Amino acid sequence: MASLRLFASLVLIGVLAFPVFAGNANTGTVGGTFLKLGSGVRAPAMGEAFTAVVDDATAIFWNPAGITQLNSKELSMTHNVWLIDTSYSTMHYVQPLLPGHTLGASIFYLSYGNMMETTAVSREGTGRVFSPSAAVATVSYALKILENLSLGTNLKFINQSIDRYGENGNALDVGLLLSDFKGMNMGLVVQNIGSMSGTTLPQNLKLGISKRFLDQKLLAAFDVGLPIDSSVFLSLGGEYQLNDFLVVRAGGSTKAEEGSGGNFGIGLGLNLSRFAVDYAYVTYGDLGIAHRVGLRLQF
């Protein structure tokens, strides 16, 4: 009961912060919007309902408290063929230390593709090509406050560049995970507390719940997101273990991507002992579709 009271108190603090995070007053005013891009493959296939799931290395992105659930080292690598000519790759690594203490690190790299330089004189292009990009390096630490209550933090080092111009920033994530409370997990995370070149980053408060059914074969998850620069959104998703090797996933979110009207994902996972291959197909309304593929290795 002590862990539940502590978790409930912290959730209440998050709910009281609703006026700060929710609403559209800050639409278009935040920097580093690439920080919104979901990481990994499982979560996007599940509609990004992952705040209370976070049982693989991509927990670093979704809720750093979740890395305490990993009992062995794990490496996760993902490549995402995103919208238009944009693509991005991520790598996450988690290493348990002493009992109840876990470290993690991740790298995110985004390429916007090649662009032709134009000037007031050469409006059709000068013939010179440049490639805008963005990168995030993250260091994570999580500990078990109580047997079933974990606290995790991320420190992010951010860079983005366009041709000869670049800017840097830092951000902090803080997450909580209450595990196996009456068969459920509950999560809370605040993401991207910080700034870049004096501009506020896309802060987001998320609350989540997850539960397993049908002899642990079906995992269902639900999230509520309160971003600082757009409307409240809901995410619902799940995965089902067909057999010892194959997992199917599906989910949807009301989160709009630049007016796309939300997104929907489906995916597959192939588990081979300590090695897994994941694929996700995610739609973004009128903006098109994105393909994601990833590898996970435990050792």
C-alpha positions in Angstrom: 0.0 0.0 0.0 2.9 2.4 0.6 4.1 2.1 -3.0 0.5 2.7 -4.3 0.1 5.8 -2.1 3.5 7.2 -3.3 2.6 6.5 -6.9 -0.9 8.0 -6.5 0.7 11.1 -5.0 3.1 11.6 -7.9 0.3 10.9 -10.4 -1.8 13.6 -8.7 1.1 16.0 -9.1 1.2 15.2 -12.8 -2.6 15.7 -13.1 -2.3 19.1 -11.3 0.2 20.0 -14.0 -2.4 19.5 -16.6 -2.9 23.3 -17.3 0.8 23.6 -18.0 1.0 20.8 -20.5 -2.4 20.6 -22.2 -3.8 22.8 -24.8 -2.8 24.6 -28.0 -1.4 27.9 -26.6 2.1 26.9 -27.5 1.4 25.3 -30.8 4.3 26.0 -33.2 6.4 27.7 -30.6 8.6 24.8 -29.4 11.9 23.7 -30.8 13.4 20.3 -31.4 10.2 18.8 -32.7 12.1 15.7 -33.8 12.2 14.7 -30.2 8.5 13.7 -30.6 9.5 10.9 -33.0 8.8 7.5 -31.4 11.7 5.1 -30.8 11.9 1.4 -31.5 9.4 -0.8 -33.3 7.2 -2.4 -30.7 5.7 0.8 -29.3 4.8 2.4 -32.7 3.1 -0.8 -33.7 1.1 -0.6 -30.5 -0.1 3.0 -31.2 2.7 4.3 -28.8 0.8 3.0 -25.8 4.0 2.0 -24.0 4.5 4.1 -20.9 3.5 1.3 -18.6 4.9 -1.6 -20.7 8.6 -0.5 -21.1 10.1 -4.0 -20.8 12.8 -3.7 -23.4 15.8 -1.4 -24.0 13.6 1.3 -25.8 12.2 2.0 -22.3 15.0 4.6 -22.3 12.8 6.7 -24.7 9.3 5.9 -23.5 9.8 5.7 -19.7 13.3 5.3 -18.2 11.9 3.8 -15.0 11.2 0.7 -17.1 14.8 -0.3 -17.6 14.8 -1.8 -14.1 12.6 -4.6 -15.5 15.5 -5.9 -17.6 17.5 -8.7 -15.8 20.2 -8.9 -18.4 22.1 -6.7 -20.9 20.1 -5.7 -23.9 21.0 -3.9 -27.2 18.2 -2.6 -29.5 18.8 -1.2 -32.9 16.2 0.4 -35.2 16.0 1.9 -38.6 12.9 3.9 -39.7 12.1 4.8 -43.3 9.9 7.7 -42.3 8.0 10.3 -44.3 9.1 11.8 -47.7 13.0 11.5 -47.8 13.4 11.4 -44.0 14.9 8.5 -42.2 16.3 8.0 -38.7 18.1 5.3 -36.7 18.3 4.6 -33.0 20.4 2.4 -30.7 19.6 1.6 -27.1 21.7 -0.2 -24.6 20.8 -1.2 -21.0 23.0 -2.8 -18.4 21.8 -3.9 -14.9 24.2 -3.0 -12.2 23.7 -3.8 -8.5 20.3 -5.2 -7.6 17.7 -2.5 -8.2 20.1 -0.2 -10.1 20.3 0.0 -13.9 22.2 2.1 -16.4 21.2 2.8 -20.0 22.5 4.8 -23.0 21.0 5.6 -26.5 21.9 7.4 -29.7 19.3 8.9 -32.1 20.3 10.2 -35.6 17.8 11.8 -38.0 18.6 12.6 -41.7 16.2 14.9 -43.6 17.8 13.8 -46.9 19.6 15.9 -49.5 18.5 19.4 -50.2 19.5 21.8 -53.0 20.9 25.2 -51.9 18.9 28.1 -53.2 19.6 31.8 -53.0 17.8 35.1 -54.0 19.8 35.0 -57.2 19.7 31.2 -57.8 16.1 30.3 -57.0 16.3 27.1 -58.9 19.4 26.0 -57.0 23.1 26.7 -57.0 24.1 23.1 -57.6 25.3 22.7 -54.0 23.6 20.1 -51.9 23.5 19.9 -48.1 21.9 17.4 -45.7 20.1 18.7 -42.5 20.3 16.4 -39.6 19.6 16.0 -35.9 21.1 13.9 -33.1 20.4 13.0 -29.5 22.7 11.2 -27.1 21.0 10.0 -23.9 22.3 8.7 -20.6 19.8 6.9 -18.3 19.8 5.7 -14.7 17.0 4.0 -12.9 16.5 2.5 -9.4 13.9 0.6 -7.5 12.6 2.8 -4.7 10.5 -0.1 -3.4 10.2 -3.7 -4.6 7.6 -2.8 -7.3 8.2 1.0 -7.7 10.9 2.3 -9.9 12.2 5.8 -10.7 14.2 6.6 -13.8 15.8 9.7 -15.4 17.3 10.6 -18.7 19.8 13.3 -19.5 19.8 14.2 -23.2 22.4 16.0 -25.2 20.8 17.5 -28.4 22.2 18.8 -31.6 20.6 19.9 -34.9 22.2 21.4 -38.0 21.1 22.9 -41.3 24.0 23.5 -43.7 26.6 25.6 -41.9 24.3 26.4 -38.9 23.8 24.3 -35.8 22.4 24.5 -32.3 22.7 22.5 -29.1 20.5 21.9 -26.1 19.9 19.7 -23.1 16.8 18.0 -21.7 15.7 15.9 -18.8 13.1 13.0 -18.6 11.7 11.7 -15.4 9.6 8.5 -15.1 7.9 6.3 -12.6 6.8 2.7 -13.0 4.5 0.8 -10.5 4.9 -2.9 -11.5 2.5 -5.8 -10.9 -0.1 -3.9 -8.8 -3.1 -6.3 -8.9 -1.8 -7.7 -12.1 -1.3 -4.3 -13.7 1.6 -1.9 -14.5 1.1 1.9 -14.2 3.5 4.4 -15.6 4.1 8.2 -15.4 6.7 10.1 -17.4 7.6 13.7 -18.1 9.7 14.2 -21.2 11.9 16.9 -22.7 12.2 19.3 -19.8 14.8 21.7 -21.1 15.6 24.1 -24.0 17.7 24.5 -27.1 19.1 27.9 -28.0 16.6 29.5 -25.7 13.6 27.7 -27.2 11.4 25.4 -25.1 11.4 21.8 -26.2 8.3 19.7 -26.8 7.6 18.7 -23.2 5.1 15.9 -22.7 3.4 14.4 -19.7 2.2 10.8 -20.2 0.2 8.4 -17.9 -0.2 4.8 -18.8 -1.6 1.4 -17.7 -1.0 -2.1 -19.0 -2.2 -5.6 -18.2 -1.7 -9.1 -19.5 -4.7 -11.5 -20.2 -5.3 -15.0 -21.5 -2.5 -16.7 -19.6 -0.1 -13.8 -20.2 -0.4 -14.2 -24.0 -2.3 -10.9 -24.6 -0.8 -7.6 -23.5 -3.1 -4.5 -23.6 -1.9 -1.0 -22.9 -3.5 2.5 -22.7 -1.8 5.9 -22.5 -3.0 9.5 -22.1 -0.6 12.2 -23.3 -0.6 15.9 -22.4 1.9 17.7 -24.7 2.8 21.3 -24.1 2.2 22.3 -27.7 -0.9 20.4 -28.8 -4.1 18.8 -27.6 -4.4 15.8 -25.2 -4.1 12.5 -27.1 -5.0 8.9 -26.3 -3.1 5.8 -27.3 -4.4 2.2 -27.2 -2.6 -0.9 -28.3 -1.5 -4.4 -27.6 0.4 -7.5 -28.7 -0.6 -11.2 -28.8 1.8 -14.1 -28.5 0.7 -16.5 -31.2 3.3 -19.2 -30.3 6.8 -19.4 -28.8 8.2 -17.4 -31.7 5.7 -15.1 -33.3 4.0 -12.0 -31.8 1.4 -9.8 -33.6 0.8 -6.1 -32.6 -1.7 -3.4 -33.4 -2.6 0.0 -32.0 -3.8 3.5 -32.7 -3.4 7.0 -31.4 -5.3 10.3 -31.6 -2.0 12.2 -31.7 -1.9 14.4 -34.8 1.3 14.6 -36.8 1.1 18.0 -38.4 -2.6 17.7 -39.0 -2.5 14.1 -40.2 -5.3 13.2 -37.9 -3.6 10.6 -35.8 -1.9 7.4 -36.7 -2.4 3.6 -36.7 0.2 0.8 -36.5 0.5 -2.9 -37.0 3.5 -5.1 -36.6 5.1 -8.5 -36.2 7.8 -9.8 -33.8 9.9 -12.9 -34.3 11.5 -14.1 -31.0 14.4 -16.5 -31.2 15.7 -17.2 -27.7 17.7 -14.0 -26.8 17.4 -12.5 -30.3 14.3 -10.8 -31.7 13.4 -9.1 -35.0 10.6 -6.6 -35.1 8.7 -4.9 -38.0 6.0 -2.1 -37.9 3.9 -0.5 -40.5 2.6 2.9 -39.3 0.2 5.2 -41.1 0.2 9.1 -40.7 -3.0 10.1 -42.5 -2.4 12.2 -45.6 1.3 12.3 -44.8 1.7 8.7 -45.8 3.2 5.6 -44.2 6.4 4.7 -42.4 8.2 1.3 -42.2 10.3 0.4 -39.1 12.5 -2.6 -38.6 14.5 -3.4 -35.5 16.7 -6.0 -33.8 16.9 -6.8 -30.1 19.6 -8.8 -28.5 19.9 -10.0 -24.9 23.2 -11.2 -23.5 
